[in-house]
Amino acid sequence: MFDSNENDPISPALRALLELFATELNEVRFPDVDAEVLDDAAAVVREKAELVAKAQAALEAARQALHESQDALLLKGQRALAYARVFSEDNAELSAKLEGISLPRATRKSPRAEGTAAEPVATAQGNDENAPKRRGRPPKVRPATGGTLFSDGATPEALAAAAHESGNGMLPTA
């Protein structure tokens, strides 16, 4: 895993020293240091770095599992709280206790294609901004009570004059 220089846990300076002892200083022996001792020590460092990388991967997997179980508990807690509130409608004391409990909004994964990382998305509260767009034709606007057909300022005479000017005999729309 640590074969390339980018991921090698041994610094470039130490790698250069190891290279020197592997080539030019291969036959040189000091009281407790030679090429073989340095190679063994470098192998131990790389082995320990592998253990650290595996432990970090296991830690990340454990953190992810913890997060998922916390989300599952939160969803169940929200459901339990909602049921308990309905159940306690006739019991003012229990209702007051339940009103004192405020759970955070759940996060849910956004619907994406399999294989892509999904980000947590906070669930939105139900209001007009977050509501889905209404389908169909918008409702007709009714004139205010007491209003007349020509209450927007267009008089029958003005509409007739505009129709005469256009020359097509059609009344313009207001």
C-alpha positions, 0 to 999 in steps of 0.5 A: 500500500505504501510502495509509491513515494507519495504514500510512503510513511518514510520521509524522503531524506530517510529514503535517500539514506536507505538508498545510499546504504543499499548501494554505495554503503552496502558493505559498511557496518557500524556497531548497531547500524548497517543496510540490513538493520535499516531495511528491517526498521523501514519494513517495520515502519511500513507495516505499522503504517499499514496497520494504521491505515486499516484501523482508520478505515475500520474507524470510518466504517464504525463511525458510519454505522454509528451515524446510521443507527443514530438516524434510525433511532431518531426516526423511531423516536419521532414516530414514538413522540407523535404517537405519544402526543396523540395518545396524551390529548386527554391528559394535560400533564402528560401532554405538557411533558411531551411538549417539553421534548423537542427532537431534531429534524431527521436527515434522510438520503436524497434519492439518487442512482445506486453507487453515488454518495448521497448527502444528508438532506434536512427534511423541510417543514410544511409551508408554501415555499416548500410545498410541491407546485400545484398542478392544473389551471390556476383558479379564476380571479373573481371581482370583489363583491359589489364590483361591476364588469367595468370596475377596472377603469375600462368604460363601455365607450372606451372599449367601443372606441378601441374596437372601432380603431382596430378595424377588425370588429373585435373587442379588445380583451381587458 
